[in-house]
Amino acid sequence: MRTIIEKETLFYISFDFDRKITSAAKKLPNAEYNTKYKRWEVSIKHHEQVFNFGQNFGFDLPDGKSKRNVFSVPVELPELTQNIDLLLKPYAYQEPAIAYGIEKGSCINGDAPGCGKTMEALATVIALGLFPCLIIPPANLKDNWEEEVALWTDKHKALILTNSTKHTWPVFNQMGMYDIFIVNYESLKKYFVVRLNKDRRNWTVKDVVFHPNIKNFKSVIVDESHRIKDPSTIQSKLVYGICTQPTVEFVNALSGTPIINKPIDLLPQLAITNNLRHFGTIKNFREMCADNERWPEINSILRANCYFRREKKDVLTDLPDLTRQKIFCSITNQSEYDAAMADLETYLRDWKQASNSQIAKSMKGKVMVQIGVLKNISARGKIYDACQYIDDVLESGEKIVVFIYLHEVADELKIRYPKALFYTGTQTDKEKAKAKHDFQKCTVCDKKFERHEGSDHEFAPSEHQLMFISYKSGGVGITLTAASICAHLELPWTAADVEQDESREHRNSQKNAVQSAFFIGRNTIDEQHYQAILDKREMSSACTGAIDDAEETTYNSIINLLNHGKNTI
């Protein structure tokens, strides 16, 4: 007997033992084997894969669906045949994503986090030649987009709009200085709206008087587009108004989690990309979203017309084994930081002018203390932006390990994430061991991820997605390969610490490419600190292939960068 039963949130898959079917069942997304009831269990969100599996092996499917294929075969992404003028060559799996945007036009790129949606979107706009281009990202990703543009092209320049360029950016564009402009969601009204003709609580897009400069844009990239899932918000209305301007020829919505709560979350994203038309009317789309029997139909229409997604496992052979990403943050305690920075500048001036070597050595100790103070202030000021990043990762269903240093930072994070696991010096060895096990364990057999080879079922991740680790307590000696994303809220003192931290995930038993993120306080000592770590890594690796772990040399590098870099004292 081969049956698939649908129960609320799960499919129950039962069959008499067959080696070939068992092998196929193991490959179903996040499939778990229930040893008590001797059945495989898969989330209903993977209905397409389950039904295709069932049809391939002659299962009796819910509601007689075995008699008809309710899913269209996912459309293969097209081959990229156009040469695109880029500084770097895309990975092979990224080329079809670029070709899809060129062929289909405005669409939703749903590639899983870490697959490189940023590059795919930029390359598509460059291939189409649709400039000026407006990029709308979350506030903490503006600098990342600016850096990505510089990484991939020298023919196009990006400008983050600020108060000083609020009225002059169109002139810069006309002069050929910039053709890519970056504005975060919260600032759209500030830069592009003249006025609202109705009370704020009742206005619609029709009531918005946009500045004429909005008609300059020919393309728009909307990053983390799930942030406009509620069409009633100001941000959603303004994004829609901008993307539907008659001059805009191409809109690319990017989100690894386009559906956060329910299918209706897609409505604004389909609207800004002009793809609601594939569903007839808004009313019809709403009715389809409300009827879970029609969700496969939504899936089919999306994939055939305006949406694609690849999981990490689908493109892993093309992904680098470890990628690093800087995430710039605007600190929330800038005035406190500025006051402390002024004090450091005094110390540095005194130190540089000291003639007696003993005095200079004493001053150096004070400077090192002041650097620690600045790092402390920056760390506390980055928490808000860091939490936004963490929330996005958690919403995508991924696990993440975040490295921290200060007790006060840990205390704040415990309040924000009461269910998170912690591995710090304030815990007993027993508590730390339990936290590590709970993060790594399989919910089916309780075995750790790294000891799961040879099991008769796929690894089923525990419900614990988030773990905070202090550098000193968890930077070495433990394995956390159930996660493939790590983040550094505070920067460690040495390049060796960075390598050790990343090695908690990037080690034997890891199945996915590892993404390592560094939260950098904009216009803070973090920038010099991060550069000092890069310099030490590059120098040490070039000389010996090893990473220098001398904290003293990192201090010296930071001081030198402060004295001779852009923050010259």
N, C-alpha and C positions, 0 to 999 in steps of 0.2 A: 504494500500500500504506500503510495506516495501522495502526501497531502501538504498543502500550504493553507494555513488558517490565519485570517486577519483578526487581531484582537487589539482594539484601541490603538496603542502606540507600537505594537510589535507584530511581525509575521512569525508564526510557528511553523517550522519546516520539519516534517517527519518522513522517514523512509527506512526500509529495511537496508541493512548494511550493504553498501556498494562502494568499492574503492574509488571509482571514477566520480561518482556523485559526491562522495565525501570530500574529495580533493577540490571539486568545484564549489561546494558549500563553504569550505575554508576561505575561499577567495572573495566571498561576498563581503561588502563593506562592514567592518566591525561586527561580523557574525560571532555569536557566542553559543557555545554548546552547553545546554542545560543537562547535567549528568543525572539529575533526579528524574526528569521526565523524558530523557533521551531524545532530545530534539534540538534543532538549531533555532536561534532567535535573532531576528534582524529588525532594526527600526523601520517603520513604515516610510520614513523619508527616502529609503532606498528601494522604493517600490518598483522602479524600472528594472533595476538589476535582478530583483527577486522574481519578477514575472518572466523576464527573459530566461533566467535560470530554470524556472518551472516549466516553461514551454520547451526548452531544449531537452529536458529529461522526462517529459510526459506526466507532469504532476497534475492533480486535480486542484484547480485554482479557485479562489473565492468567486462566488456568483457566476460560475461557469465561464470565467474569462479565458480558460484554456482553449476555448473554441475560436477565439479571435485575438489578434495582437492589438491591444489598445495603445501600444506605444509605437511611434514611428522610429525606425532605426536612426540613432543620432547621426546627424549629417557630418561627414568627414570634413575637417577644416581644409580649405584650399591650399594649394602649393604656392609659395611666394616666388613669382617669376620676375618681379621688378627689382632692379638694383636701387638701393637706397643709400644716399650719401651719409654714412655714419662713421664716427671715429673708431668704433668698436664693432665687431661682428656679433650679431645676436646668437644666442644658443639655437640649436636646430629646432627645438620645440617651440621657440618664440616666433619663428618665421610664419608658421600657419596662422598664429593669432594676429599677426600684422596683416597677412593676406586677407583674413576674414573681415577686418575693418575696412580694408580697401574695397573689397567686393560687395559687402553688405551695406556699408555706410554706417550711420548712427546705430550703436549697439551697446550691449552690456557685456563687459569682460568680467567673468566670474571666476577666473583662475584662483586657486587656493593661495593663501598668504605665503609669500616667499618665492613665488614663481616668476616674478618680474613684470607685473602689470604696468608699472611706471614706464619701463623701457618700451613695452609693446605699444602703449598709447602714444608716446612721443614719436616712435618710428612711423606709426600709421599717419599721424598728422604731417610729418615731414614728407612721406611718400605722396600724400594727397596734395601737398603744397598749399594747405589752407591756413594762411596767416593774414592778420594777427590771430594768435591763439590765446584763449583765456583758460587758465587752470584754476580750479576751485578745490582746494584741499582743506583738511582740518588745520587749525592754526599751527599746531606743533609740527606739521610736515611741510610748511612753506619753504624752509631752508633746504630741506631734502630735495624738493623738486628743483630748486635753483641749481643745486649741485648736480642732479641727474642730467639736466639739460646740458651743463658744461661738460659732463662726462661723455655724452653721446654725440654732440655736434658742436662744431665751431662756426657753423654757418648761421646759426640762430642764437640769439641772446635772450635771456630771461631777466625780468625785473619784478621784484616784489613791491607792490604798491604800498607807499607810506604817505604820511601827511605831506611830506615835501614834494611828492610826485603826483599828488591827487589830481592836479589840473594840468600838469605838463606832460604826463605820459603819452598822450596822443601825438605831441610834437616829437617826442623821442622816436616814436614809431615812424612818423613821416620822414624823419631824418635818417632812417635806416639803422638806428642804434639798437633798438629792441623790437622783437616781434612776438615775444611770448610774455604774458603778464600773469602774475600770480596773486590771487586775492582769496583769503580764507572765507569760509561761510559767514562768519559773524560780521565781516566788514563789507559785504556786498552792498548793503543799504548806504553805507558811508560813502562809497566811491561811485555808485552808479544810480542812485535814486535822488531825484530832485524834490519830490514831495508825494504824499499820499492824499488822495482826494476825499477820503472817508476816514471816519474814526478808526483807530488802530485795531479795535476788537472786531470790526465787521468788514474790513476791506478785503478785496480780492485782487488778483493780478491786474484786472482791468482798471483798477483804481490807482495803479502805480504810474507815476510820470517818471520814466527813466531818462537819464541824461543822454543827450544825442550821441555821446561817445560810445555808447553801448553797441551802436550799429557798426563799429569798426571791426568787430570780431567775426571771423569766418568759421572758427571751430572752437569747441569748448570741451575740456576734459574735467569731469566731475569725479574727484577721488573720494573713496569711502562713501559711495553714493547711497548706502543704506541709511546715512544720516538724515536723508530727506524722506524717510518712510512715512512720516506723518504729514499729509498735504496741507494741514491747517496751520503749520508753523510758518513764521516769517521767512526762515531760511528756505523752506521748500517752495514757497510762493515766488521768492525772488530768483531762485535757481531756475524754476520753470519759466519765468518771464524772460530771463536772459537767454536760455537755451532755445526758446521758440521765436526769437527775433528772426525776421525774414532773411537777414544777411548771414545767419549761421547755417552752414551747409553740413557740418559734421559734429555730432556730440558723442563722446565716449564715456560711459558710466563705468567706473571701476569699483568692484566690491567683491571680496572673497566671501562675504556673508550677505548677499542681497536680500535674503529673507531672514529677519531676526525673530519675529514672533509667528507670523502667519503669511500666507500667500499674498494677501492684500497689500503687504509692504512693498510689493513690486510696482504698484500702480504709479506712484510718482516717478519711479525710474523709467518705466515704460513711457510715461508722458513726456519726460524731457528728451527722450531719444526718438519720439514720434513713432513708437511701436505699439501703441494701444490699438492702432488700426487693424492689426492682425487678429484681434479678438472681437472685432465688430464694434460694439459700443462699450462705454464705461459700465453701463448697467449689466451687460452680458458678462463682462469680466468679473464684476463683483459677485454675480450669481455663480460663476465657475469657482471663485475663491471660497464661497460659502459651502460648496458641495464637494466634500473630499473625494467623492467618486469621480469628480471631473479634474482632479489635480493632475493625473497622468496626461490629460488632454492639454492642460496648461504647459506641462513639461514639453510635450511634443511640439506645440506651436512655438514656444520659446526657442528650442534648439533648432528648429527648421528655419527660423527667420531672423533672430536678433540676439541670441545669447549662446555663449559657450563657457565651458569650465573644464579644467584639467586638475586632477589632484596631484599632490607631490609624487605619490607613488607611480603616477602615469608618466612622469617626465624625469624621474630621479636620475636616469642614466645621463641626462644632459645637464643636470644641475651641478654646480660646484659643491664639493663636500662641506665647505664651510664658507659662509659669507658674513661680512661685517657691515653694519649700518650705523651711521650717526643719526641721532634724532635730536634736533635742536629744541630746546625748551626756553620759554620766557619765564624767568623766575618771578615768583609772587612777592618776594621781599627785597626788591631792588634797592630801596633806600637804605636798608640795613647793610646790604652788600657794598654800596657806594661809600658809606662811612668807613667800613672796614678796609676797603681798598685804598682810601686816602691815607689811612694809618700805615699800610704796607708801603706805599710810595715813600713815606717819610723814612721808614726803616731802610729801604733800598738806597735812598740818597745818602743816608748816614754811612751805610756799609761801604758804598762805593768810594766815599771820601776818606774813610778811615785809613791812616797811614800805618799804624801799629798792627802787626799781624795778629796779635792776641786780641786786640779790640775787634778786628775784622771777624775773627773766629767767633767771638761772643755775639756780635751783631748777626752773624749767619744763623745762629741758633734762634734768635728772635724772629728772623725772617721766616724760618721754617715753621715756627709756631703760627705766625700770621697767615702763611699759606694754608695751614690746617684749618684756621678759623674761616678763611674764605671758602674752602671746600665744604665746610660744615654748613655755612649759610646757603651756598648754592644747592647743596643736597636737599635741604629743607624746602627751598624755593621751587625745586623741580617736581615735587611730589604730585601736584595737580596734573601737569602734562603727562607725567609718567603713568598715572592711573588711567588716563584716557587711552593710552596705548595698551595697557594691560587689559582694560575692559574690552577693547576690540578683539584682542587675542582670545579672551575667554568666550566672547560671543561666537567666535568662529569654531569653538569646540576644541581648540588646541590646548595642550599643556604648556606651561611656561615656568621657568626658574628665574627669579630675580635676585641679583646679588646686591647686598647692602653692607654698610659699615657701621653707622651710628645707631646707638640705642634709641635716641629720640625719633629717628626715622622709622625704626622698627615699631616703636610704640604707636606712631601715627598710622602706619600701615595695618596694624592689628585692629585698629578702630574701623578702618575703611573696608578691610577684608577679614571679618571675624572667622570665616570658615577656612581661611588659608592655612597651609602648613608652614611652620617655622623651624629653622635649623640654626640656632644661634648659641652664643656662649652662655646665655642665661638659663639654658635648659640642661637637664641631666642627660647622661649618656643614653639612658633608657628612653627618654622622651625623643631624643634626636634619632635614635634607631627606629622608633615607631613611625616618626614622620617620614623618614626615608622609605620604609617599607610600604606605608600607606600610599605614597606617591608612585612607587614602582610596581605595586602588586597587580595581579590579574584578578578581576572580580569573580571569575569562574573557579579558579583553582588555588588562588592566593599565592601562587608562585610569583617571584619577581620577574620583571621584564627580561633581564639578562639571563635568567635561568629557564626561559620558556621554550627554548628550542626542543623539538621532538615531541611537543604536546599534541594531543589529538584534536585541538581546537585552536583557533586564532586568539591572540592576546586580546583581552577585554579590559581597556583602561579603567582605573578606578575613578570615582567621582571627583577626586582631588586634582584639580587642574592647575592650581597655583601654589608655588612654594617659594618662600623668601629664605635666603641663606646669607649668613655673614661670611665675609671673605676669610676671616681667621678660623672660623669653625668648620666651614664646609667647602673651602676652596680646593682642598686636596683629598684624595683617598676615597671618595664616594662616587657611586655610579647613579646617574639620573637619566638614563637613555630612554625612558618612557616619554620624555619631552624632546623636541627638536628646536625649541626657541629658548634662548637665554637672553637676559637683559642686565645691564649694569646701571643701576640707578645712581650709584656713586662710583667714581673711578678708583681702581686700586692704585697703589703707589708704584708698582713696577709692571713692566711688560710680561715678566714671568708670571705674575699673579693673573694677568689676563689669560695667558695660555692655559694655566691650571684651571681657572674657572670654566673656560670653554670646554676643557677636557672632561668635565663632569658629564657632558652630553655627547661630545664628539669623541667617542671611544668605542671599543669593541662592543658589539650587540646593538649599536645604533643602526636603525633601518632607514632613516631619512637624512637628507641634507640638514645641517645645523645652521640656524640663523642667529647671529650674535648682534645685539643692539646696544648702543651706548647712548645714554641720555646726556646731552651736552648743554649746560646753561649758556645761552647766548650772551656774549659780551661779559663772560666771567672767566675766572682762572681755569675752568674746565677746558677751554679751547687750547690754552698753553699746555695743560696737563696731558690732554689727549695727544697733542702733537709730540710732546716729549716721549710718550710711550711709543708712538710710531717710529720716532727717530732712533730710540734705543733698540727696538725690534729690528729695524732695517740694518743698523750698524752691526749688532751682535750676530744676526743671522748671516750677514754677508761675510763676516770674519770667521765664525766658528760653526755656524749652523745651530747654535744654541741661543737662548734668550737670557740676557743679563738680568739678574734679580737684585741688583744693588739699588736700594732705596735712595741712598745718598746721591747717586748719579742722576736719578730722576729729579730730585730737588734742584740740583745744579742746572739741569736742562730747563726746568720751569723758570728759574730765576733768569737764565740767559735769554729765554724767549721774552720774558717781561721787559728786560732791559734793551733788547735789540729787535724785538718784533714790533707788531703794530701798536702795542701798548707801551711805547717807549717812555721810559722814566728818566 
